[in-house]
Amino acid sequence: MIYVRIPGNLRYRDLAVRAVAAASKLVGTGDRHFDDEVVSAFGEAFNNIALHGYRDHQGEVEIEIEVGADWLTIHLRDRGASFDVSDIPDPDLDTLPESGLGIFIIRSFMDEVSYLAGEPNLLSMTKRYSEADHGGTRP
């Protein structure tokens, strides 16, 4: 288990992203596509917490990362404003929206996503490496 507690501010985003990027490499797939999707989903989640959850006040984000041989799970806890993820519709990609893609990206890149509003809010995301999705063999 890897644990990081960091201010929920965009100024600290790069530090948090680097921790997740390093952890994704521990999965051992050597697949850059896997790593990129994990990092992109996490970056969007962190952005949402910093921009929306802590819009009116400062707070921290607790990040727990669990790493397996062919999977990775990230838990993010914050005490910012919560929202109902199920109320967020998929964007109309034909209109090329400039914002509002965060939840869509998270859902698209991760295999499992769950969100529990509360004190704290908890976002959990899991990504599994599937050889079938990557040509049948590990790189």
MODELLER restraints for C-alpha pairs under 7 A, 6 or more apart:
rsr = mdl.restraints
at = mdl.atoms
rsr.add(forms.Gaussian(group=physical.xy_distance, feature=features.Distance(at['CA:1:A'], at['CA:64:A']), mean=6.74, stdev=0.5))
rsr.add(forms.Gaussian(group=physical.xy_distance, feature=features.Distance(at['CA:1:A'], at['CA:65:A']), mean=5.72, stdev=0.5))
rsr.add(forms.Gaussian(group=physical.xy_distance, feature=features.Distance(at['CA:1:A'], at['CA:66:A']), mean=4.95, stdev=0.5))
rsr.add(forms.Gaussian(group=physical.xy_distance, feature=features.Distance(at['CA:2:A'], at['CA:64:A']), mean=5.60, stdev=0.5))
rsr.add(forms.Gaussian(group=physical.xy_distance, feature=features.Distance(at['CA:2:A'], at['CA:65:A']), mean=4.99, stdev=0.5))
rsr.add(forms.Gaussian(group=physical.xy_distance, feature=features.Distance(at['CA:2:A'], at['CA:66:A']), mean=6.58, stdev=0.5))
rsr.add(forms.Gaussian(group=physical.xy_distance, feature=features.Distance(at['CA:3:A'], at['CA:63:A']), mean=5.69, stdev=0.5))
rsr.add(forms.Gaussian(group=physical.xy_distance, feature=features.Distance(at['CA:3:A'], at['CA:64:A']), mean=4.59, stdev=0.5))
rsr.add(forms.Gaussian(group=physical.xy_distance, feature=features.Distance(at['CA:3:A'], at['CA:65:A']), mean=6.47, stdev=0.5))
rsr.add(forms.Gaussian(group=physical.xy_distance, feature=features.Distance(at['CA:4:A'], at['CA:62:A']), mean=5.92, stdev=0.5))
rsr.add(forms.Gaussian(group=physical.xy_distance, feature=features.Distance(at['CA:4:A'], at['CA:63:A']), mean=5.07, stdev=0.5))
rsr.add(forms.Gaussian(group=physical.xy_distance, feature=features.Distance(at['CA:4:A'], at['CA:64:A']), mean=6.55, stdev=0.5))
rsr.add(forms.Gaussian(group=physical.xy_distance, feature=features.Distance(at['CA:5:A'], at['CA:60:A']), mean=6.69, stdev=0.5))
rsr.add(forms.Gaussian(group=physical.xy_distance, feature=features.Distance(at['CA:5:A'], at['CA:61:A']), mean=5.74, stdev=0.5))
rsr.add(forms.Gaussian(group=physical.xy_distance, feature=features.Distance(at['CA:5:A'], at['CA:62:A']), mean=4.43, stdev=0.5))
rsr.add(forms.Gaussian(group=physical.xy_distance, feature=features.Distance(at['CA:5:A'], at['CA:63:A']), mean=6.12, stdev=0.5))
rsr.add(forms.Gaussian(group=physical.xy_distance, feature=features.Distance(at['CA:6:A'], at['CA:60:A']), mean=5.50, stdev=0.5))
rsr.add(forms.Gaussian(group=physical.xy_distance, feature=features.Distance(at['CA:6:A'], at['CA:61:A']), mean=5.43, stdev=0.5))
rsr.add(forms.Gaussian(group=physical.xy_distance, feature=features.Distance(at['CA:6:A'], at['CA:62:A']), mean=6.55, stdev=0.5))
rsr.add(forms.Gaussian(group=physical.xy_distance, feature=features.Distance(at['CA:7:A'], at['CA:59:A']), mean=5.93, stdev=0.5))
rsr.add(forms.Gaussian(group=physical.xy_distance, feature=features.Distance(at['CA:7:A'], at['CA:60:A']), mean=4.22, stdev=0.5))
rsr.add(forms.Gaussian(group=physical.xy_distance, feature=features.Distance(at['CA:7:A'], at['CA:61:A']), mean=5.99, stdev=0.5))
rsr.add(forms.Gaussian(group=physical.xy_distance, feature=features.Distance(at['CA:8:A'], at['CA:49:A']), mean=6.65, stdev=0.5))
rsr.add(forms.Gaussian(group=physical.xy_distance, feature=features.Distance(at['CA:8:A'], at['CA:50:A']), mean=5.06, stdev=0.5))
rsr.add(forms.Gaussian(group=physical.xy_distance, feature=features.Distance(at['CA:8:A'], at['CA:54:A']), mean=6.99, stdev=0.5))
rsr.add(forms.Gaussian(group=physical.xy_distance, feature=features.Distance(at['CA:8:A'], at['CA:58:A']), mean=6.88, stdev=0.5))
rsr.add(forms.Gaussian(group=physical.xy_distance, feature=features.Distance(at['CA:8:A'], at['CA:59:A']), mean=5.51, stdev=0.5))
rsr.add(forms.Gaussian(group=physical.xy_distance, feature=features.Distance(at['CA:8:A'], at['CA:60:A']), mean=4.71, stdev=0.5))
rsr.add(forms.Gaussian(group=physical.xy_distance, feature=features.Distance(at['CA:8:A'], at['CA:61:A']), mean=5.23, stdev=0.5))
rsr.add(forms.Gaussian(group=physical.xy_distance, feature=features.Distance(at['CA:9:A'], at['CA:50:A']), mean=5.00, stdev=0.5))
rsr.add(forms.Gaussian(group=physical.xy_distance, feature=features.Distance(at['CA:10:A'], at['CA:47:A']), mean=6.80, stdev=0.5))
rsr.add(forms.Gaussian(group=physical.xy_distance, feature=features.Distance(at['CA:10:A'], at['CA:50:A']), mean=6.03, stdev=0.5))
rsr.add(forms.Gaussian(group=physical.xy_distance, feature=features.Distance(at['CA:13:A'], at['CA:46:A']), mean=6.95, stdev=0.5))
rsr.add(forms.Gaussian(group=physical.xy_distance, feature=features.Distance(at['CA:17:A'], at['CA:39:A']), mean=6.45, stdev=0.5))
rsr.add(forms.Gaussian(group=physical.xy_distance, feature=features.Distance(at['CA:17:A'], at['CA:43:A']), mean=6.31, stdev=0.5))
rsr.add(forms.Gaussian(group=physical.xy_distance, feature=features.Distance(at['CA:20:A'], at['CA:39:A']), mean=6.48, stdev=0.5))
rsr.add(forms.Gaussian(group=physical.xy_distance, feature=features.Distance(at['CA:21:A'], at['CA:35:A']), mean=6.59, stdev=0.5))
rsr.add(forms.Gaussian(group=physical.xy_distance, feature=features.Distance(at['CA:21:A'], at['CA:39:A']), mean=5.87, stdev=0.5))
rsr.add(forms.Gaussian(group=physical.xy_distance, feature=features.Distance(at['CA:24:A'], at['CA:35:A']), mean=5.64, stdev=0.5))
rsr.add(forms.Gaussian(group=physical.xy_distance, feature=features.Distance(at['CA:24:A'], at['CA:72:A']), mean=6.82, stdev=0.5))
rsr.add(forms.Gaussian(group=physical.xy_distance, feature=features.Distance(at['CA:25:A'], at['CA:35:A']), mean=6.77, stdev=0.5))
rsr.add(forms.Gaussian(group=physical.xy_distance, feature=features.Distance(at['CA:26:A'], at['CA:67:A']), mean=6.92, stdev=0.5))
rsr.add(forms.Gaussian(group=physical.xy_distance, feature=features.Distance(at['CA:27:A'], at['CA:67:A']), mean=6.15, stdev=0.5))
rsr.add(forms.Gaussian(group=physical.xy_distance, feature=features.Distance(at['CA:27:A'], at['CA:68:A']), mean=6.02, stdev=0.5))
rsr.add(forms.Gaussian(group=physical.xy_distance, feature=features.Distance(at['CA:27:A'], at['CA:69:A']), mean=5.30, stdev=0.5))
rsr.add(forms.Gaussian(group=physical.xy_distance, feature=features.Distance(at['CA:27:A'], at['CA:70:A']), mean=5.57, stdev=0.5))
rsr.add(forms.Gaussian(group=physical.xy_distance, feature=features.Distance(at['CA:27:A'], at['CA:71:A']), mean=6.27, stdev=0.5))
rsr.add(forms.Gaussian(group=physical.xy_distance, feature=features.Distance(at['CA:27:A'], at['CA:72:A']), mean=6.87, stdev=0.5))
rsr.add(forms.Gaussian(group=physical.xy_distance, feature=features.Distance(at['CA:28:A'], at['CA:69:A']), mean=6.67, stdev=0.5))
rsr.add(forms.Gaussian(group=physical.xy_distance, feature=features.Distance(at['CA:29:A'], at['CA:138:A']), mean=6.33, stdev=0.5))
rsr.add(forms.Gaussian(group=physical.xy_distance, feature=features.Distance(at['CA:29:A'], at['CA:139:A']), mean=6.98, stdev=0.5))
rsr.add(forms.Gaussian(group=physical.xy_distance, feature=features.Distance(at['CA:30:A'], at['CA:139:A']), mean=6.13, stdev=0.5))
rsr.add(forms.Gaussian(group=physical.xy_distance, feature=features.Distance(at['CA:31:A'], at['CA:139:A']), mean=6.23, stdev=0.5))
rsr.add(forms.Gaussian(group=physical.xy_distance, feature=features.Distance(at['CA:37:A'], at['CA:109:A']), mean=5.38, stdev=0.5))
rsr.add(forms.Gaussian(group=physical.xy_distance, feature=features.Distance(at['CA:38:A'], at['CA:109:A']), mean=6.92, stdev=0.5))
rsr.add(forms.Gaussian(group=physical.xy_distance, feature=features.Distance(at['CA:41:A'], at['CA:105:A']), mean=6.11, stdev=0.5))
rsr.add(forms.Gaussian(group=physical.xy_distance, feature=features.Distance(at['CA:41:A'], at['CA:106:A']), mean=4.47, stdev=0.5))
rsr.add(forms.Gaussian(group=physical.xy_distance, feature=features.Distance(at['CA:41:A'], at['CA:109:A']), mean=6.34, stdev=0.5))
rsr.add(forms.Gaussian(group=physical.xy_distance, feature=features.Distance(at['CA:44:A'], at['CA:102:A']), mean=5.10, stdev=0.5))
rsr.add(forms.Gaussian(group=physical.xy_distance, feature=features.Distance(at['CA:44:A'], at['CA:106:A']), mean=6.94, stdev=0.5))
rsr.add(forms.Gaussian(group=physical.xy_distance, feature=features.Distance(at['CA:45:A'], at['CA:102:A']), mean=6.97, stdev=0.5))
rsr.add(forms.Gaussian(group=physical.xy_distance, feature=features.Distance(at['CA:53:A'], at['CA:80:A']), mean=4.18, stdev=0.5))
rsr.add(forms.Gaussian(group=physical.xy_distance, feature=features.Distance(at['CA:53:A'], at['CA:81:A']), mean=4.34, stdev=0.5))
rsr.add(forms.Gaussian(group=physical.xy_distance, feature=features.Distance(at['CA:53:A'], at['CA:82:A']), mean=6.37, stdev=0.5))
rsr.add(forms.Gaussian(group=physical.xy_distance, feature=features.Distance(at['CA:54:A'], at['CA:80:A']), mean=5.04, stdev=0.5))
rsr.add(forms.Gaussian(group=physical.xy_distance, feature=features.Distance(at['CA:54:A'], at['CA:81:A']), mean=6.64, stdev=0.5))
rsr.add(forms.Gaussian(group=physical.xy_distance, feature=features.Distance(at['CA:59:A'], at['CA:79:A']), mean=6.82, stdev=0.5))
rsr.add(forms.Gaussian(group=physical.xy_distance, feature=features.Distance(at['CA:60:A'], at['CA:78:A']), mean=6.23, stdev=0.5))
rsr.add(forms.Gaussian(group=physical.xy_distance, feature=features.Distance(at['CA:61:A'], at['CA:76:A']), mean=6.52, stdev=0.5))
rsr.add(forms.Gaussian(group=physical.xy_distance, feature=features.Distance(at['CA:61:A'], at['CA:77:A']), mean=5.63, stdev=0.5))
rsr.add(forms.Gaussian(group=physical.xy_distance, feature=features.Distance(at['CA:61:A'], at['CA:78:A']), mean=4.93, stdev=0.5))
rsr.add(forms.Gaussian(group=physical.xy_distance, feature=features.Distance(at['CA:62:A'], at['CA:76:A']), mean=5.61, stdev=0.5))
rsr.add(forms.Gaussian(group=physical.xy_distance, feature=features.Distance(at['CA:62:A'], at['CA:77:A']), mean=5.00, stdev=0.5))
rsr.add(forms.Gaussian(group=physical.xy_distance, feature=features.Distance(at['CA:62:A'], at['CA:78:A']), mean=6.57, stdev=0.5))
rsr.add(forms.Gaussian(group=physical.xy_distance, feature=features.Distance(at['CA:63:A'], at['CA:74:A']), mean=6.92, stdev=0.5))
rsr.add(forms.Gaussian(group=physical.xy_distance, feature=features.Distance(at['CA:63:A'], at['CA:75:A']), mean=5.72, stdev=0.5))
rsr.add(forms.Gaussian(group=physical.xy_distance, feature=features.Distance(at['CA:63:A'], at['CA:76:A']), mean=4.77, stdev=0.5))
rsr.add(forms.Gaussian(group=physical.xy_distance, feature=features.Distance(at['CA:63:A'], at['CA:77:A']), mean=6.63, stdev=0.5))
rsr.add(forms.Gaussian(group=physical.xy_distance, feature=features.Distance(at['CA:64:A'], at['CA:74:A']), mean=5.72, stdev=0.5))
rsr.add(forms.Gaussian(group=physical.xy_distance, feature=features.Distance(at['CA:64:A'], at['CA:75:A']), mean=5.08, stdev=0.5))
rsr.add(forms.Gaussian(group=physical.xy_distance, feature=features.Distance(at['CA:64:A'], at['CA:76:A']), mean=6.62, stdev=0.5))
rsr.add(forms.Gaussian(group=physical.xy_distance, feature=features.Distance(at['CA:65:A'], at['CA:73:A']), mean=5.72, stdev=0.5))
rsr.add(forms.Gaussian(group=physical.xy_distance, feature=features.Distance(at['CA:65:A'], at['CA:74:A']), mean=4.58, stdev=0.5))
rsr.add(forms.Gaussian(group=physical.xy_distance, feature=features.Distance(at['CA:65:A'], at['CA:75:A']), mean=6.45, stdev=0.5))
rsr.add(forms.Gaussian(group=physical.xy_distance, feature=features.Distance(at['CA:66:A'], at['CA:72:A']), mean=5.71, stdev=0.5))
rsr.add(forms.Gaussian(group=physical.xy_distance, feature=features.Distance(at['CA:66:A'], at['CA:73:A']), mean=5.12, stdev=0.5))
rsr.add(forms.Gaussian(group=physical.xy_distance, feature=features.Distance(at['CA:66:A'], at['CA:74:A']), mean=6.47, stdev=0.5))
rsr.add(forms.Gaussian(group=physical.xy_distance, feature=features.Distance(at['CA:67:A'], at['CA:73:A']), mean=6.60, stdev=0.5))
rsr.add(forms.Gaussian(group=physical.xy_distance, feature=features.Distance(at['CA:70:A'], at['CA:128:A']), mean=5.83, stdev=0.5))
rsr.add(forms.Gaussian(group=physical.xy_distance, feature=features.Distance(at['CA:70:A'], at['CA:129:A']), mean=5.11, stdev=0.5))
rsr.add(forms.Gaussian(group=physical.xy_distance, feature=features.Distance(at['CA:71:A'], at['CA:127:A']), mean=5.59, stdev=0.5))
rsr.add(forms.Gaussian(group=physical.xy_distance, feature=features.Distance(at['CA:71:A'], at['CA:128:A']), mean=4.18, stdev=0.5))
rsr.add(forms.Gaussian(group=physical.xy_distance, feature=features.Distance(at['CA:71:A'], at['CA:129:A']), mean=5.88, stdev=0.5))
rsr.add(forms.Gaussian(group=physical.xy_distance, feature=features.Distance(at['CA:72:A'], at['CA:126:A']), mean=5.66, stdev=0.5))
rsr.add(forms.Gaussian(group=physical.xy_distance, feature=features.Distance(at['CA:72:A'], at['CA:127:A']), mean=5.46, stdev=0.5))
rsr.add(forms.Gaussian(group=physical.xy_distance, feature=features.Distance(at['CA:72:A'], at['CA:128:A']), mean=6.55, stdev=0.5))
rsr.add(forms.Gaussian(group=physical.xy_distance, feature=features.Distance(at['CA:73:A'], at['CA:124:A']), mean=6.98, stdev=0.5))
rsr.add(forms.Gaussian(group=physical.xy_distance, feature=features.Distance(at['CA:73:A'], at['CA:125:A']), mean=5.53, stdev=0.5))
rsr.add(forms.Gaussian(group=physical.xy_distance, feature=features.Distance(at['CA:73:A'], at['CA:126:A']), mean=4.22, stdev=0.5))
rsr.add(forms.Gaussian(group=physical.xy_distance, feature=features.Distance(at['CA:73:A'], at['CA:127:A']), mean=6.51, stdev=0.5))
rsr.add(forms.Gaussian(group=physical.xy_distance, feature=features.Distance(at['CA:74:A'], at['CA:124:A']), mean=5.66, stdev=0.5))
rsr.add(forms.Gaussian(group=physical.xy_distance, feature=features.Distance(at['CA:74:A'], at['CA:125:A']), mean=5.26, stdev=0.5))
rsr.add(forms.Gaussian(group=physical.xy_distance, feature=features.Distance(at['CA:74:A'], at['CA:126:A']), mean=6.44, stdev=0.5))
rsr.add(forms.Gaussian(group=physical.xy_distance, feature=features.Distance(at['CA:75:A'], at['CA:122:A']), mean=6.72, stdev=0.5))
rsr.add(forms.Gaussian(group=physical.xy_distance, feature=features.Distance(at['CA:75:A'], at['CA:123:A']), mean=5.67, stdev=0.5))
rsr.add(forms.Gaussian(group=physical.xy_distance, feature=features.Distance(at['CA:75:A'], at['CA:124:A']), mean=4.43, stdev=0.5))
rsr.add(forms.Gaussian(group=physical.xy_distance, feature=features.Distance(at['CA:75:A'], at['CA:125:A']), mean=6.57, stdev=0.5))
rsr.add(forms.Gaussian(group=physical.xy_distance, feature=features.Distance(at['CA:76:A'], at['CA:122:A']), mean=5.68, stdev=0.5))
rsr.add(forms.Gaussian(group=physical.xy_distance, feature=features.Distance(at['CA:76:A'], at['CA:123:A']), mean=5.15, stdev=0.5))
rsr.add(forms.Gaussian(group=physical.xy_distance, feature=features.Distance(at['CA:76:A'], at['CA:124:A']), mean=6.45, stdev=0.5))
rsr.add(forms.Gaussian(group=physical.xy_distance, feature=features.Distance(at['CA:77:A'], at['CA:120:A']), mean=5.84, stdev=0.5))
rsr.add(forms.Gaussian(group=physical.xy_distance, feature=features.Distance(at['CA:77:A'], at['CA:121:A']), mean=5.44, stdev=0.5))
rsr.add(forms.Gaussian(group=physical.xy_distance, feature=features.Distance(at['CA:77:A'], at['CA:122:A']), mean=4.70, stdev=0.5))
rsr.add(forms.Gaussian(group=physical.xy_distance, feature=features.Distance(at['CA:77:A'], at['CA:123:A']), mean=6.60, stdev=0.5))
rsr.add(forms.Gaussian(group=physical.xy_distance, feature=features.Distance(at['CA:78:A'], at['CA:120:A']), mean=5.38, stdev=0.5))
rsr.add(forms.Gaussian(group=physical.xy_distance, feature=features.Distance(at['CA:78:A'], at['CA:121:A']), mean=5.33, stdev=0.5))
rsr.add(forms.Gaussian(group=physical.xy_distance, feature=features.Distance(at['CA:78:A'], at['CA:122:A']), mean=6.91, stdev=0.5))
rsr.add(forms.Gaussian(group=physical.xy_distance, feature=features.Distance(at['CA:79:A'], at['CA:119:A']), mean=5.98, stdev=0.5))
rsr.add(forms.Gaussian(group=physical.xy_distance, feature=features.Distance(at['CA:79:A'], at['CA:120:A']), mean=4.90, stdev=0.5))
rsr.add(forms.Gaussian(group=physical.xy_distance, feature=features.Distance(at['CA:79:A'], at['CA:121:A']), mean=6.06, stdev=0.5))
rsr.add(forms.Gaussian(group=physical.xy_distance, feature=features.Distance(at['CA:82:A'], at['CA:117:A']), mean=5.60, stdev=0.5))
rsr.add(forms.Gaussian(group=physical.xy_distance, feature=features.Distance(at['CA:82:A'], at['CA:121:A']), mean=6.65, stdev=0.5))
rsr.add(forms.Gaussian(group=physical.xy_distance, feature=features.Distance(at['CA:83:A'], at['CA:117:A']), mean=6.86, stdev=0.5))
rsr.add(forms.Gaussian(group=physical.xy_distance, feature=features.Distance(at['CA:90:A'], at['CA:104:A']), mean=5.99, stdev=0.5))
rsr.add(forms.Gaussian(group=physical.xy_distance, feature=features.Distance(at['CA:91:A'], at['CA:101:A']), mean=6.70, stdev=0.5))
rsr.add(forms.Gaussian(group=physical.xy_distance, feature=features.Distance(at['CA:107:A'], at['CA:113:A']), mean=6.54, stdev=0.5))
rsr.add(forms.Gaussian(group=physical.xy_distance, feature=features.Distance(at['CA:110:A'], at['CA:125:A']), mean=6.32, stdev=0.5))
rsr.add(forms.Gaussian(group=physical.xy_distance, feature=features.Distance(at['CA:110:A'], at['CA:126:A']), mean=5.83, stdev=0.5))
rsr.add(forms.Gaussian(group=physical.xy_distance, feature=features.Distance(at['CA:110:A'], at['CA:127:A']), mean=4.94, stdev=0.5))
rsr.add(forms.Gaussian(group=physical.xy_distance, feature=features.Distance(at['CA:111:A'], at['CA:126:A']), mean=5.71, stdev=0.5))
rsr.add(forms.Gaussian(group=physical.xy_distance, feature=features.Distance(at['CA:111:A'], at['CA:127:A']), mean=5.05, stdev=0.5))
rsr.add(forms.Gaussian(group=physical.xy_distance, feature=features.Distance(at['CA:111:A'], at['CA:128:A']), mean=6.68, stdev=0.5))
rsr.add(forms.Gaussian(group=physical.xy_distance, feature=features.Distance(at['CA:112:A'], at['CA:125:A']), mean=5.57, stdev=0.5))
rsr.add(forms.Gaussian(group=physical.xy_distance, feature=features.Distance(at['CA:112:A'], at['CA:126:A']), mean=5.04, stdev=0.5))
rsr.add(forms.Gaussian(group=physical.xy_distance, feature=features.Distance(at['CA:112:A'], at['CA:127:A']), mean=6.88, stdev=0.5))
rsr.add(forms.Gaussian(group=physical.xy_distance, feature=features.Distance(at['CA:113:A'], at['CA:124:A']), mean=5.68, stdev=0.5))
rsr.add(forms.Gaussian(group=physical.xy_distance, feature=features.Distance(at['CA:113:A'], at['CA:125:A']), mean=4.56, stdev=0.5))
rsr.add(forms.Gaussian(group=physical.xy_distance, feature=features.Distance(at['CA:113:A'], at['CA:126:A']), mean=6.61, stdev=0.5))
rsr.add(forms.Gaussian(group=physical.xy_distance, feature=features.Distance(at['CA:114:A'], at['CA:123:A']), mean=5.80, stdev=0.5))
rsr.add(forms.Gaussian(group=physical.xy_distance, feature=features.Distance(at['CA:114:A'], at['CA:124:A']), mean=5.26, stdev=0.5))
rsr.add(forms.Gaussian(group=physical.xy_distance, feature=features.Distance(at['CA:114:A'], at['CA:125:A']), mean=6.67, stdev=0.5))
rsr.add(forms.Gaussian(group=physical.xy_distance, feature=features.Distance(at['CA:115:A'], at['CA:122:A']), mean=5.60, stdev=0.5))
rsr.add(forms.Gaussian(group=physical.xy_distance, feature=features.Distance(at['CA:115:A'], at['CA:123:A']), mean=4.44, stdev=0.5))
rsr.add(forms.Gaussian(group=physical.xy_distance, feature=features.Distance(at['CA:115:A'], at['CA:124:A']), mean=6.38, stdev=0.5))
rsr.add(forms.Gaussian(group=physical.xy_distance, feature=features.Distance(at['CA:116:A'], at['CA:122:A']), mean=5.12, stdev=0.5))
rsr.add(forms.Gaussian(group=physical.xy_distance, feature=features.Distance(at['CA:116:A'], at['CA:123:A']), mean=6.54, stdev=0.5))
rsr.add(forms.Gaussian(group=physical.xy_distance, feature=features.Distance(at['CA:131:A'], at['CA:137:A']), mean=5.28, stdev=0.5))
rsr.add(forms.Gaussian(group=physical.xy_distance, feature=features.Distance(at['CA:131:A'], at['CA:138:A']), mean=6.24, stdev=0.5))
